[in-house]
Amino acid sequence: MSEKDDGARKLAEAHYQVELGITQIFRITGTADAEQKINEPIKLLEVNESTFPTGIMPLHFGPAPTIGVNFPSVIVEVTPQEYEQIKADVLPLPNGWKIGPPIPKPPVPKHVATSAT
């Protein structure tokens, strides 16, 4: 796994934890040439049931080294309906971007119940 792939996974996991309405997160990919550039940001498409439909509005962020993300990032948050429109090519992603592989939601940690005696 590349450092950028690892950063994308860590960023997605952090977003799944803080945004309870997120149902799916996908990598967004650009051209092969663009993706090879060291300064190309990690791009994520977040499907969030709790957001409002605003179309495609990429939000740019700097690196987040405190969570292990050493690359800038771009987040595109959409409603489930907007996601369906993206898949149907009704609502296009900018810059020739394509929906890439999904980043699965991490499993919920199982807490061991303890009883006071």
MMTF fields as JSON, N, C-alpha, C and O atoms, coordinates in Angstrom:
{
  "mmtfVersion": "1.0.0",
  "mmtfProducer": "UNKNOWN",
  "numBonds": 467,
  "numAtoms": 468,
  "numGroups": 117,
  "numChains": 1,
  "numModels": 1,
  "chainsPerModel": [1],
  "groupsPerChain": [117],
  "chainIdList": ["A"],
  "bondAtomList": [4, 2, 8, 6, 12, 10, 16, 14, 20, 18, 24, 22, 28, 26, 32, 30, 36, 34, 40, 38, 44, 42, 48, 46, 52, 50, 56, 54, 60, 58, 64, 62, 68, 66, 72, 70, 76, 74, 80, 78, 84, 82, 88, 86, 92, 90, 96, 94, 100, 98, 104, 102, 108, 106, 112, 110, 116, 114, 120, 118, 124, 122, 128, 126, 132, 130, 136, 134, 140, 138, 144, 142, 148, 146, 152, 150, 156, 154, 160, 158, 164, 162, 168, 166, 172, 170, 176, 174, 180, 178, 184, 182, 188, 186, 192, 190, 196, 194, 200, 198, 204, 202, 208, 206, 212, 210, 216, 214, 220, 218, 224, 222, 228, 226, 232, 230, 236, 234, 240, 238, 244, 242, 248, 246, 252, 250, 256, 254, 260, 258, 264, 262, 268, 266, 272, 270, 276, 274, 280, 278, 284, 282, 288, 286, 292, 290, 296, 294, 300, 298, 304, 302, 308, 306, 312, 310, 316, 314, 320, 318, 324, 322, 328, 326, 332, 330, 336, 334, 340, 338, 344, 342, 348, 346, 352, 350, 356, 354, 360, 358, 364, 362, 368, 366, 372, 370, 376, 374, 380, 378, 384, 382, 388, 386, 392, 390, 396, 394, 400, 398, 404, 402, 408, 406, 412, 410, 416, 414, 420, 418, 424, 422, 428, 426, 432, 430, 436, 434, 440, 438, 444, 442, 448, 446, 452, 450, 456, 454, 460, 458, 464, 462],
  "bondOrderList": [1, 1, 1, 1, 1, 1, 1, 1, 1, 1, 1, 1, 1, 1, 1, 1, 1, 1, 1, 1, 1, 1, 1, 1, 1, 1, 1, 1, 1, 1, 1, 1, 1, 1, 1, 1, 1, 1, 1, 1, 1, 1, 1, 1, 1, 1, 1, 1, 1, 1, 1, 1, 1, 1, 1, 1, 1, 1, 1, 1, 1, 1, 1, 1, 1, 1, 1, 1, 1, 1, 1, 1, 1, 1, 1, 1, 1, 1, 1, 1, 1, 1, 1, 1, 1, 1, 1, 1, 1, 1, 1, 1, 1, 1, 1, 1, 1, 1, 1, 1, 1, 1, 1, 1, 1, 1, 1, 1, 1, 1, 1, 1, 1, 1, 1, 1],
  "groupList": [{"groupName": "MET", "atomNameList": ["N", "CA", "C", "O"], "elementList": ["N", "C", "C", "O"], "formalChargeList": [0, 0, 0, 0], "bondAtomList": [1, 0, 2, 1, 3, 2], "bondOrderList": [1, 1, 2], "singleLetterCode": "M", "chemCompType": "L-PEPTIDE LINKING"}, {"groupName": "SER", "atomNameList": ["N", "CA", "C", "O"], "elementList": ["N", "C", "C", "O"], "formalChargeList": [0, 0, 0, 0], "bondAtomList": [1, 0, 2, 1, 3, 2], "bondOrderList": [1, 1, 2], "singleLetterCode": "S", "chemCompType": "L-PEPTIDE LINKING"}, {"groupName": "GLU", "atomNameList": ["N", "CA", "C", "O"], "elementList": ["N", "C", "C", "O"], "formalChargeList": [0, 0, 0, 0], "bondAtomList": [1, 0, 2, 1, 3, 2], "bondOrderList": [1, 1, 2], "singleLetterCode": "E", "chemCompType": "L-PEPTIDE LINKING"}, {"groupName": "LYS", "atomNameList": ["N", "CA", "C", "O"], "elementList": ["N", "C", "C", "O"], "formalChargeList": [0, 0, 0, 0], "bondAtomList": [1, 0, 2, 1, 3, 2], "bondOrderList": [1, 1, 2], "singleLetterCode": "K", "chemCompType": "L-PEPTIDE LINKING"}, {"groupName": "ASP", "atomNameList": ["N", "CA", "C", "O"], "elementList": ["N", "C", "C", "O"], "formalChargeList": [0, 0, 0, 0], "bondAtomList": [1, 0, 2, 1, 3, 2], "bondOrderList": [1, 1, 2], "singleLetterCode": "D", "chemCompType": "L-PEPTIDE LINKING"}, {"groupName": "GLY", "atomNameList": ["N", "CA", "C", "O"], "elementList": ["N", "C", "C", "O"], "formalChargeList": [0, 0, 0, 0], "bondAtomList": [1, 0, 2, 1, 3, 2], "bondOrderList": [1, 1, 2], "singleLetterCode": "G", "chemCompType": "PEPTIDE LINKING"}, {"groupName": "ALA", "atomNameList": ["N", "CA", "C", "O"], "elementList": ["N", "C", "C", "O"], "formalChargeList": [0, 0, 0, 0], "bondAtomList": [1, 0, 2, 1, 3, 2], "bondOrderList": [1, 1, 2], "singleLetterCode": "A", "chemCompType": "L-PEPTIDE LINKING"}, {"groupName": "ARG", "atomNameList": ["N", "CA", "C", "O"], "elementList": ["N", "C", "C", "O"], "formalChargeList": [0, 0, 0, 0], "bondAtomList": [1, 0, 2, 1, 3, 2], "bondOrderList": [1, 1, 2], "singleLetterCode": "R", "chemCompType": "L-PEPTIDE LINKING"}, {"groupName": "LEU", "atomNameList": ["N", "CA", "C", "O"], "elementList": ["N", "C", "C", "O"], "formalChargeList": [0, 0, 0, 0], "bondAtomList": [1, 0, 2, 1, 3, 2], "bondOrderList": [1, 1, 2], "singleLetterCode": "L", "chemCompType": "L-PEPTIDE LINKING"}, {"groupName": "HIS", "atomNameList": ["N", "CA", "C", "O"], "elementList": ["N", "C", "C", "O"], "formalChargeList": [0, 0, 0, 0], "bondAtomList": [1, 0, 2, 1, 3, 2], "bondOrderList": [1, 1, 2], "singleLetterCode": "H", "chemCompType": "L-PEPTIDE LINKING"}, {"groupName": "TYR", "atomNameList": ["N", "CA", "C", "O"], "elementList": ["N", "C", "C", "O"], "formalChargeList": [0, 0, 0, 0], "bondAtomList": [1, 0, 2, 1, 3, 2], "bondOrderList": [1, 1, 2], "singleLetterCode": "Y", "chemCompType": "L-PEPTIDE LINKING"}, {"groupName": "GLN", "atomNameList": ["N", "CA", "C", "O"], "elementList": ["N", "C", "C", "O"], "formalChargeList": [0, 0, 0, 0], "bondAtomList": [1, 0, 2, 1, 3, 2], "bondOrderList": [1, 1, 2], "singleLetterCode": "Q", "chemCompType": "L-PEPTIDE LINKING"}, {"groupName": "VAL", "atomNameList": ["N", "CA", "C", "O"], "elementList": ["N", "C", "C", "O"], "formalChargeList": [0, 0, 0, 0], "bondAtomList": [1, 0, 2, 1, 3, 2], "bondOrderList": [1, 1, 2], "singleLetterCode": "V", "chemCompType": "L-PEPTIDE LINKING"}, {"groupName": "ILE", "atomNameList": ["N", "CA", "C", "O"], "elementList": ["N", "C", "C", "O"], "formalChargeList": [0, 0, 0, 0], "bondAtomList": [1, 0, 2, 1, 3, 2], "bondOrderList": [1, 1, 2], "singleLetterCode": "I", "chemCompType": "L-PEPTIDE LINKING"}, {"groupName": "THR", "atomNameList": ["N", "CA", "C", "O"], "elementList": ["N", "C", "C", "O"], "formalChargeList": [0, 0, 0, 0], "bondAtomList": [1, 0, 2, 1, 3, 2], "bondOrderList": [1, 1, 2], "singleLetterCode": "T", "chemCompType": "L-PEPTIDE LINKING"}, {"groupName": "PHE", "atomNameList": ["N", "CA", "C", "O"], "elementList": ["N", "C", "C", "O"], "formalChargeList": [0, 0, 0, 0], "bondAtomList": [1, 0, 2, 1, 3, 2], "bondOrderList": [1, 1, 2], "singleLetterCode": "F", "chemCompType": "L-PEPTIDE LINKING"}, {"groupName": "ASN", "atomNameList": ["N", "CA", "C", "O"], "elementList": ["N", "C", "C", "O"], "formalChargeList": [0, 0, 0, 0], "bondAtomList": [1, 0, 2, 1, 3, 2], "bondOrderList": [1, 1, 2], "singleLetterCode": "N", "chemCompType": "L-PEPTIDE LINKING"}, {"groupName": "PRO", "atomNameList": ["N", "CA", "C", "O"], "elementList": ["N", "C", "C", "O"], "formalChargeList": [0, 0, 0, 0], "bondAtomList": [1, 0, 2, 1, 3, 2], "bondOrderList": [1, 1, 2], "singleLetterCode": "P", "chemCompType": "L-PEPTIDE LINKING"}, {"groupName": "TRP", "atomNameList": ["N", "CA", "C", "O"], "elementList": ["N", "C", "C", "O"], "formalChargeList": [0, 0, 0, 0], "bondAtomList": [1, 0, 2, 1, 3, 2], "bondOrderList": [1, 1, 2], "singleLetterCode": "W", "chemCompType": "L-PEPTIDE LINKING"}],
  "groupTypeList": [0, 1, 2, 3, 4, 4, 5, 6, 7, 3, 8, 6, 2, 6, 9, 10, 11, 12, 2, 8, 5, 13, 14, 11, 13, 15, 7, 13, 14, 5, 14, 6, 4, 6, 2, 11, 3, 13, 16, 2, 17, 13, 3, 8, 8, 2, 12, 16, 2, 1, 14, 15, 17, 14, 5, 13, 0, 17, 8, 9, 15, 5, 17, 6, 17, 14, 13, 5, 12, 16, 15, 17, 1, 12, 13, 12, 2, 12, 14, 17, 11, 2, 10, 2, 11, 13, 3, 6, 4, 12, 8, 17, 8, 17, 16, 5, 18, 3, 13, 5, 17, 17, 13, 17, 3, 17, 17, 12, 17, 3, 9, 12, 6, 14, 1, 6, 14],
  "groupIdList": [1, 2, 3, 4, 5, 6, 7, 8, 9, 10, 11, 12, 13, 14, 15, 16, 17, 18, 19, 20, 21, 22, 23, 24, 25, 26, 27, 28, 29, 30, 31, 32, 33, 34, 35, 36, 37, 38, 39, 40, 41, 42, 43, 44, 45, 46, 47, 48, 49, 50, 51, 52, 53, 54, 55, 56, 57, 58, 59, 60, 61, 62, 63, 64, 65, 66, 67, 68, 69, 70, 71, 72, 73, 74, 75, 76, 77, 78, 79, 80, 81, 82, 83, 84, 85, 86, 87, 88, 89, 90, 91, 92, 93, 94, 95, 96, 97, 98, 99, 100, 101, 102, 103, 104, 105, 106, 107, 108, 109, 110, 111, 112, 113, 114, 115, 116, 117],
  "secStructList": [7, 7, 2, 2, 2, 2, 2, 2, 2, 2, 2, 2, 2, 2, 2, 2, 2, 2, 7, 6, 6, 3, 3, 3, 3, 3, 3, 3, 3, 7, 7, 2, 2, 2, 2, 2, 1, 6, 6, 7, 7, 3, 3, 3, 3, 3, 3, 3, 6, 6, 1, 7, 7, 7, 7, 7, 7, 7, 3, 3, 3, 7, 7, 5, 4, 4, 4, 6, 5, 7, 1, 7, 3, 3, 3, 3, 3, 3, 7, 2, 2, 2, 2, 2, 2, 2, 2, 6, 6, 1, 1, 7, 7, 4, 4, 4, 7, 3, 3, 3, 3, 3, 3, 7, 7, 7, 7, 7, 7, 7, 7, 7, 7, 7, 7, 7, 7],
  "xCoordList": [0.86, 0.0, 0.904, 1.845, 0.615, 1.426, 1.091, 0.066, 1.991, 1.756, 0.479, -0.253, 0.214, -1.0, -2.249, -3.257, -2.189, -3.323, -3.58, -4.726, -2.501, -2.621, -3.216, -4.07, -2.764, -3.315, -4.793, -5.564, -5.198, -6.613, -7.45, -8.539, -6.937, -7.658, -7.791, -8.868, -6.706, -6.743, -7.698, -8.446, -7.671, -8.564, -10.02, -10.869, -10.305, -11.677, -12.132, -13.26, -11.269, -11.639, -11.96, -12.913, -11.171, -11.43, -12.771, -13.516, -13.086, -14.356, -15.538, -16.586, -15.388, -16.462, -16.773, -17.932, -15.749, -15.943, -16.644, -17.423, -16.384, -16.951, -18.231, -19.001, -18.474, -19.676, -20.56, -20.391, -21.492, -22.304, -23.202, -23.639, -23.49, -24.35, -23.641, -24.287, -22.311, -21.579, -21.881, -21.697, -22.351, -22.658, -21.592, -21.392, -20.9, -19.865, -18.825, -19.131, -17.581, -16.509, -15.763, -15.436, -15.504, -14.779, -13.567, -13.598, -12.501, -11.411, -11.911, -12.691, -11.469, -11.693, -10.346, -9.324, -10.343, -9.096, -9.117, -10.147, -7.949, -7.763, -7.061, -7.115, -6.413, -5.658, -4.488, -4.054, -3.98, -2.844, -1.643, -0.933, -1.406, -0.285, -0.452, 0.498, -1.663, -1.915, -1.731, -1.144, -2.23, -2.168, -0.739, -0.48, 0.178, 1.575, 2.341, 3.415, 1.799, 2.49, 2.46, 1.43, 3.589, 3.714, 2.797, 2.345, 2.521, 1.689, 0.199, -0.609, -0.166, -1.58, -2.29, -1.861, -3.369, -4.041, -4.772, -5.109, -4.998, -5.914, -7.301, -7.645, -8.097, -9.442, -10.454, -10.358, -11.426, -12.453, -13.84, -14.119, -14.705, -16.131, -16.848, -16.797, -17.521, -18.217, -19.719, -20.246, -20.396, -21.853, -22.408, -22.188, -23.137, -23.573, -25.081, -25.573, -25.795, -27.254, -27.642, -28.775, -26.718, -27.021, -26.635, -26.763, -26.17, -25.775, -26.891, -27.885, -26.719, -27.707, -27.214, -26.008, -28.124, -27.699, -27.167, -27.886, -25.901, -25.278, -24.541, -23.871, -24.654, -23.892, -22.472, -22.187, -21.592, -20.2, -19.421, -19.217, -18.995, -18.223, -16.968, -16.981, -15.889, -14.659, -14.118, -13.948, -13.853, -13.274, -11.821, -11.534, -10.915, -9.481, -8.964, -9.311, -8.123, -7.527, -6.036, -5.576, -5.303, -3.876, -3.626, -4.569, -2.362, -2.018, -2.502, -2.672, -2.717, -3.137, -2.192, -2.592, -0.937, 0.046, -0.314, 0.182, -1.167, -1.536, -2.324, -2.361, -2.961, -3.663, -2.973, -3.529, -1.751, -0.982, -1.268, -0.996, -1.814, -2.103, -1.128, -1.29, -0.122, 0.943, 0.747, 1.683, -0.44, -0.762, -1.93, -2.74, -2.028, -3.247, -4.417, -4.222, -5.622, -6.786, -7.88, -7.931, -8.742, -9.941, -11.095, -11.059, -12.112, -13.294, -14.489, -14.728, -15.227, -16.483, -17.565, -17.619, -18.427, -19.493, -20.807, -21.169, -21.516, -22.78, -23.846, -23.546, -25.091, -26.203, -26.259, -25.643, -26.985, -27.154, -27.774, -27.413, -28.692, -29.311, -28.288, -28.273, -27.434, -26.398, -25.398, -24.906, -25.103, -24.207, -24.792, -24.069, -26.097, -26.745, -26.651, -26.477, -26.765, -26.641, -25.212, -25.012, -24.229, -22.83, -22.638, -22.05, -23.133, -22.989, -23.677, -23.211, -24.78, -25.531, -24.991, -25.58, -23.898, -23.29, -24.217, -24.085, -25.149, -26.017, -25.331, -25.465, -24.603, -23.87, -22.388, -21.921, -21.641, -20.252, -19.295, -19.482, -18.271, -17.17, -16.27, -16.197, -15.588, -14.736, -13.433, -13.065, -12.753, -11.375, -11.205, -10.105, -12.28, -12.173, -12.037, -11.671, -12.327, -12.236, -13.251, -14.314, -12.906, -13.772, -13.894, -13.003, -15.011, -15.179, -14.242, -14.297, -13.396, -12.453, -12.963, -14.166, -12.054, -12.46, -13.05, -12.689, -13.962, -14.53, -13.513, -12.621, -13.68, -12.907, -13.924, -14.767, -13.854, -14.893, -14.892, -13.865, -16.063, -16.214, -15.508, -15.7, -14.693, -14.001, -15.012, -16.057, -14.692, -15.612, -15.718, -14.758, -16.892, -17.099, -16.38, -16.595, -15.519, -14.801, -15.764, -16.704, -15.503, -16.326, -15.745, -14.576, -16.593, -16.159, -16.534, -17.653, -15.609, -15.849, -16.563, -16.049, -17.744, -18.506, -17.869, -17.535, -17.712, -17.171, -18.202, -18.965, -18.231, -19.196, -18.447, -17.39, -18.998, -18.393, -18.756, -19.904, -17.795, -18.088, -17.865, -18.064],
  "yCoordList": [-1.174, 0.0, 1.235, 1.321, 2.185, 3.394, 4.306, 4.152, 5.255, 6.209, 7.01, 7.328, 7.336, 8.089, 7.238, 7.742, 5.947, 5.046, 4.923, 4.943, 4.796, 4.695, 5.98, 5.936, 7.126, 8.406, 8.526, 9.028, 8.074, 8.118, 7.262, 7.661, 6.087, 5.199, 5.854, 5.83, 6.438, 7.081, 8.271, 8.469, 9.057, 10.209, 9.752, 10.32, 8.733, 8.209, 7.667, 7.923, 6.927, 6.38, 7.493, 7.381, 8.567, 9.696, 10.336, 10.708, 10.468, 11.081, 10.188, 10.685, 8.879, 7.966, 8.122, 8.036, 8.348, 8.454, 9.738, 9.73, 10.844, 12.119, 12.502, 13.322, 11.93, 12.236, 10.993, 10.133, 10.903, 9.686, 9.445, 8.315, 10.482, 10.321, 9.754, 9.446, 9.608, 9.077, 7.594, 6.806, 7.232, 5.827, 5.164, 3.952, 5.965, 5.426, 6.504, 7.695, 6.049, 6.942, 6.236, 5.053, 6.99, 6.472, 7.352, 8.555, 6.75, 7.543, 8.16, 7.547, 9.345, 9.975, 9.941, 10.284, 9.531, 9.462, 10.428, 10.658, 10.983, 11.823, 11.014, 9.785, 11.694, 10.993, 10.261, 10.616, 9.25, 8.484, 9.394, 9.256, 10.324, 11.259, 12.121, 12.319, 12.632, 13.491, 12.718, 13.229, 11.495, 10.712, 10.356, 10.091, 10.345, 10.017, 11.189, 10.999, 12.393, 13.572, 13.582, 13.298, 13.909, 13.906, 14.941, 14.747, 16.047, 17.093, 16.935, 17.78, 15.86, 15.616, 15.246, 14.327, 15.947, 15.659, 14.319, 13.774, 13.821, 12.698, 13.267, 14.318, 12.586, 13.064, 12.005, 10.836, 12.444, 11.526, 12.031, 13.227, 11.097, 11.367, 10.756, 9.544, 11.604, 11.131, 11.237, 12.315, 10.113, 10.073, 10.198, 9.332, 11.295, 11.616, 11.871, 12.788, 11.053, 11.195, 12.471, 12.938, 13.036, 14.197, 15.533, 16.576, 15.509, 16.757, 17.278, 16.591, 18.484, 19.104, 19.042, 19.103, 18.921, 18.891, 20.259, 21.259, 20.274, 21.526, 21.347, 22.27, 20.18, 19.909, 19.518, 19.141, 19.611, 19.218, 20.449, 21.388, 20.431, 21.541, 20.978, 20.703, 20.801, 20.268, 21.214, 22.408, 20.675, 21.436, 21.004, 19.813, 21.959, 21.683, 21.853, 22.81, 20.903, 20.925, 20.649, 20.025, 21.117, 20.835, 19.462, 18.766, 19.068, 17.8, 17.772, 18.817, 16.582, 16.388, 15.379, 14.25, 15.782, 14.826, 14.228, 13.155, 14.901, 14.357, 13.052, 12.265, 12.822, 11.546, 10.695, 9.701, 11.093, 10.289, 10.58, 9.739, 11.761, 12.131, 13.242, 14.393, 12.884, 13.823, 14.48, 15.064, 14.393, 14.956, 15.927, 15.768, 16.923, 17.723, 16.838, 15.756, 17.313, 16.505, 17.391, 18.601, 16.736, 17.358, 16.436, 15.234, 17.023, 16.256, 16.774, 17.979, 15.856, 16.174, 15.415, 14.186, 16.17, 15.544, 15.711, 16.814, 14.599, 14.616, 13.823, 12.996, 14.094, 13.312, 11.977, 11.843, 10.995, 9.747, 9.982, 9.294, 10.933, 11.22, 11.817, 11.469, 12.716, 13.289, 12.219, 12.243, 11.291, 10.182, 9.384, 9.018, 9.114, 8.391, 9.19, 8.613, 10.513, 11.364, 11.339, 11.379, 11.273, 11.165, 9.852, 9.826, 8.765, 7.455, 7.416, 6.731, 8.143, 8.164, 9.219, 9.43, 9.877, 10.937, 12.131, 12.854, 12.334, 13.508, 14.671, 15.827, 14.357, 15.338, 14.975, 14.092, 15.64, 15.231, 15.753, 16.835, 14.958, 15.405, 16.314, 16.138, 17.276, 18.189, 17.543, 16.464, 18.214, 17.874, 16.455, 15.903, 15.863, 14.497, 13.451, 12.307, 13.835, 12.899, 11.783, 11.97, 10.62, 9.438, 8.876, 9.041, 8.212, 7.521, 6.321, 5.474, 6.262, 5.161, 4.13, 4.03, 3.371, 2.297, 2.81, 3.885, 2.027, 2.406, 2.188, 1.345, 2.97, 2.768, 2.32, 3.112, 1.061, 0.545, 1.227, 1.694, 1.264, 1.785, 0.82, -0.392, 1.349, 0.436, -0.244, 0.325, -1.452, -2.136, -1.378, -0.761, -1.44, -0.817, -1.669, -2.879, -1.032, -1.84, -2.448, -1.804, -3.689, -4.368, -4.072, -4.341, -3.513, -3.214, -4.388, -4.899, -4.782, -5.876, -5.298, -4.412, -5.809, -5.329, -5.856, -7.035, -4.964, -5.384, -5.107, -4.146, -5.925, -5.727, -5.428, -6.0, -4.545, -4.206, -5.281, -5.721, -5.693, -6.71, -6.187, -6.91],
  "zCoordList": [0.0, 0.0, 0.0, 0.789, -0.886, -0.954, 0.229, 0.893, 0.464, 1.547, 1.297, 2.234, 0.029, -0.299, -0.068, 0.426, -0.425, -0.171, 1.33, 1.778, 2.098, 3.549, 4.115, 5.0, 3.602, 4.049, 3.729, 4.547, 2.55, 2.164, 3.108, 3.521, 3.444, 4.365, 5.739, 6.334, 6.244, 7.567, 7.572, 8.53, 6.505, 6.407, 6.371, 7.057, 5.578, 5.493, 6.85, 7.272, 7.526, 8.834, 9.823, 10.595, 9.805, 10.694, 10.366, 11.272, 9.076, 8.683, 9.023, 9.436, 8.856, 9.258, 10.75, 11.155, 11.557, 13.006, 13.418, 14.371, 12.722, 13.156, 12.421, 12.921, 11.252, 10.463, 10.424, 9.56, 11.352, 11.471, 10.268, 10.052, 9.475, 8.306, 7.091, 6.089, 7.161, 6.006, 5.854, 6.781, 4.661, 4.39, 3.532, 3.611, 2.705, 1.823, 1.561, 1.508, 1.398, 0.965, -0.161, -0.07, -1.222, -2.377, -2.636, -2.38, -3.145, -3.688, -4.986, -5.715, -5.26, -6.56, -7.256, -6.662, -8.507, -9.249, -10.417, -11.051, -10.677, -11.84, -12.912, -12.909, -13.811, -14.848, -14.209, -13.113, -14.883, -14.36, -14.147, -13.151, -15.072, -14.92, -13.673, -12.916, -13.464, -12.301, -11.0, -10.046, -10.964, -9.723, -9.328, -8.154, -10.264, -9.968, -9.362, -8.792, -9.481, -8.961, -7.439, -6.828, -6.834, -5.38, -4.727, -3.598, -5.438, -4.852, -5.166, -4.78, -5.863, -6.165, -4.869, -4.172, -4.537, -3.271, -3.283, -4.334, -2.095, -1.892, -2.134, -1.593, -2.936, -3.242, -2.803, -3.177, -1.998, -1.498, -1.846, -1.774, -2.226, -2.424, -1.232, -1.022, -0.447, 0.746, 0.533, 0.258, 0.664, 0.539, 1.95, 2.798, 2.192, 3.547, 3.557, 2.9, 4.308, 4.434, 5.171, 5.047, 5.932, 6.765, 6.139, 6.779, 4.91, 4.266, 3.375, 3.139, 2.889, 2.014, 0.575, 0.336, -0.385, -1.789, -2.22, -2.204, -2.601, -3.038, -4.353, -4.816, -4.958, -6.165, -5.805, -4.668, -6.775, -6.572, -6.118, -6.888, -4.869, -4.304, -3.643, -2.443, -4.397, -3.796, -2.727, -2.971, -1.56, -0.458, -0.302, -0.181, -0.305, -0.263, 1.162, 1.855, 1.588, 2.918, 2.802, 1.847, 3.774, 3.831, 4.429, 4.807, 4.517, 5.152, 6.609, 7.236, 7.125, 8.522, 9.177, 9.458, 9.421, 9.937, 11.296, 11.64, 12.076, 13.382, 13.27, 14.215, 12.102, 11.907, 10.845, 10.377, 10.468, 9.52, 8.062, 7.206, 7.752, 6.376, 5.988, 6.392, 5.204, 4.858, 3.497, 2.95, 2.956, 1.657, 1.814, 2.727, 0.945, 0.942, 0.51, -0.043, 0.77, 0.398, -0.183, 0.039, -0.93, -1.485, -1.116, -1.377, -0.508, -0.115, -0.909, -0.978, -1.499, -2.175, -1.409, -1.44, -0.722, 0.057, -0.689, -1.097, -0.861, -1.606, -0.864, -0.004, -1.215, -0.693, -1.446, -2.503, -0.919, -1.671, -3.058, -4.013, -3.18, -4.473, -5.447, -6.628, -4.946, -5.798, -6.23, -7.358, -5.341, -5.694, -6.859, -7.786, -6.814, -7.919, -9.214, -10.288, -9.12, -10.309, -10.857, -12.071, -9.973, -10.418, -11.162, -12.243, -10.586, -11.228, -12.589, -13.5, -12.731, -13.995, -14.963, -16.023, -14.627, -15.449, -15.662, -16.649, -14.743, -14.784, -14.062, -14.465, -13.005, -12.209, -12.318, -11.599, -13.203, -13.437, -12.372, -11.816, -12.105, -11.268, -12.106, -13.322, -11.494, -12.265, -12.712, -12.248, -13.608, -14.007, -14.545, -14.495, -15.056, -15.557, -14.456, -14.728, -13.217, -12.099, -12.266, -12.858, -11.735, -11.758, -10.35, -9.517, -10.102, -8.824, -8.824, -9.715, -7.827, -7.688, -6.701, -6.46, -6.136, -5.244, -3.933, -3.455, -3.361, -2.066, -0.95, -1.041, 0.088, 1.317, 2.355, 2.775, 2.773, 3.67, 5.033, 5.526, 5.609, 6.964, 7.912, 7.818, 8.823, 9.746, 10.677, 10.993, 11.107, 12.017, 13.336, 13.799, 13.92, 15.223, 16.261, 16.334, 17.072, 18.062, 19.068, 19.534, 19.381, 20.37, 21.749, 22.025, 22.6, 23.953, 24.843, 24.796, 25.621, 26.549, 27.756, 28.44, 28.002, 29.154, 30.425, 30.538, 31.363, 32.658, 33.701, 33.597, 34.69, 35.766, 37.047, 37.318, 37.811, 39.094, 40.091, 40.157, 40.85, 41.863, 43.232, 44.209]
}
